[in-house]
Amino acid sequence: MTIYFGNDYPSLNNPFVTVGVFDGVHLGHRALLDKLVLKARRAGRESVVITFEPHPRLVLHGEKRNLSFLSTPEEKMELLGMSGIDHLIIMPFTNELAGMDAGQFISEILIRKIGAGYLLVGYDNHFGKGRAADFMSIRTHALKHGLETEQVEGIKGPEGFISSTTIRNALLSRRLDTANACLGYSYSLSGEVVSGRNLGHLLGFPTANIMPPKNKLVPADGVYAVETVIGKDKYNGMLSIGVNPTVNKDPESRSVEVNIFGFDGNLYGQKIKVVFRYWLREERNFASAGQLSDQMKLDRIEALRLLT
């Protein structure tokens, strides 16, 4: 996969193209990408994905809302690279681009700059100013340029059609199984290990305190069974998200801390990855640190049972 940034566009012969944000690159996205790659190869053409950074909602609403997303730009590039596409164009999403209607985008970007010969559209994809253009409108504009356009059907998950929004909502409401089923892989979070209050060590369960990337979605507060990736090594573990009310009286100090089974080393300043495998329980305020430690022993037993 060749990646193009900014206003750098490949010179191609009527490539097969799709356009979208692709947050999380979930099963619905991958069904679309699989179809794009297959049709392009059968036609002897190259496949192109156009996506945007930053996420359009950050440009349009970022100052008004606390926004978080399933994938960082780096994670999205990695996931898209696994799809088999030939070219990835990452366009800077600006207010100027947001002001383009669908007809302008098709004419100025897809036709004039990329020379698209075929456009594949997601089942719920809208684009152009205000996301005003649905598939029928997109197809009408495309036909003016002789651009063949097709729409894929939605993919159903445990709770209806799969979308990035439904997955984000599932992660924020403790429905990890639903989120992972819709993603087609286990949700993960990578971040630098930073200094904490060493409370886990005092409880007999030393933890690595992870600083998540900006705008990366952190799942709902609670305890999870996770896989921790450190370099090329993988370890089972249990992870706590929340304010640790039993030993912490600051309700604003939310943290992400992982107890890594079988690991004894200094991780400060290193980047590690945690993969969310199972939801264990909600965060609770125990009567004493001793009761919390006893519960953590039970959490470890349950995490090992699920992970091994």
Residue, then its C-alpha position, 0 to 999 in steps of 0.5 A: m500500500t502506497i500512502y499519500f499525504g496532503n495534496d499529493y495525488p497518485s497518477l492512475n488509470n481510472p482507479f476504483v475508489t472509496v471515500g470515508v473516515f473509517d474510524g476503527v476499520h470495523l467489519g462493515h468497513r472491511a466488507l466494503l474494502d474487500k469488495l473494492v479490492l476484488k472488483a478492482r483486481r478483476a477489472g485490472r485496475e488499482s484500488v484507492v481509499i480516500t480518508f481524512e485527518p483530522h477526523p471531520r468532527l474535530v474540525l466541525h465540533g471539536e471546541k464544543r464537544n469532548l470527542s473520542f475515536l476508535s483509532t488513532p491516525e497511525e492505527k487506522m493506517e495500519l488497519l487499512g494497510m491490512s485490507g489489501i488496497d493499493h493506495l491510501i490518500i490521507m486528505p487534510f480535513t479543513n473548513e474549505l473542504a467541509g464547504m464543498d458540496a458532493g458535486q464539487f468533491i466528485s468533480e474537483i477531487l475524484i475526477r480532476k485530481i484522481g481520475a476515478g473510474y468507479l466509486l464504491v459507497g458505504y451503505d450509510n455514507h453521506f458526503g459533501k457539505g453538511r453530509a447532505a448528499d445520500f447515495m442517490s444524490i452522489r450517483t446523480h453527480a457522478l453520472k454527469h462525469g460518467l463515473e460508475t457508482e455502487q453502494v454496498e449493503g450494511i453488515k449486521g452485528p449483534e445490535g443492528f447494522i455495524s457502525s463506528t458510532t454503535i461500537r463507540n457507544a458499546l465501549l462506553s456502556r460496558r458492552l465489550d463483547t458487542a464492540n469486539a464482535c463488530l470490530g472483528y478484532s479486540y479493541s486496543l489502546s496504546g500509550e506511554v507508561v507514566s508515573g502514578r501514585n504506586l497504589g497498586h504496588l502497595l496493594g500487592f498488584p504493581t501497575a503500569n499507568i498508561m497515558p492514552p493518546k489524545n482523542k483515543l476512546v477509553p472504554a467505560d470505567g471498570v476492570y478488564a482482562v487484557e493482553t499486554v504487548i511490550g515490544k514483541d512480547k505478550y503478557n496476560g493481565m488485568l486493567s483498571i479504568g477509573v478513579n480508584p475510589t477506595v484509595n483515591k479521593d480525587p474524583e477527577s483523577r481518572s487513570v488507566e492502569v494495568n497489572i501485567f502477569g509475570f512481568d517484573g521490570n521498569l516500563y516508565g517512558q515506554k509505549i505499551k499496548v493493551v488489548f481488551r479481551y473480557w469485561l470483568r466487573e464495575e469499579r467499586n468503592f470498598a470499605s478498606a484497601g484490604q478488601l480491595s486487595d482481596q477482590m483484586k486476587l479474585d479478579r486475577i483468578e478470573a482473568l487467568r481463567l478467561l485468558t488461558 
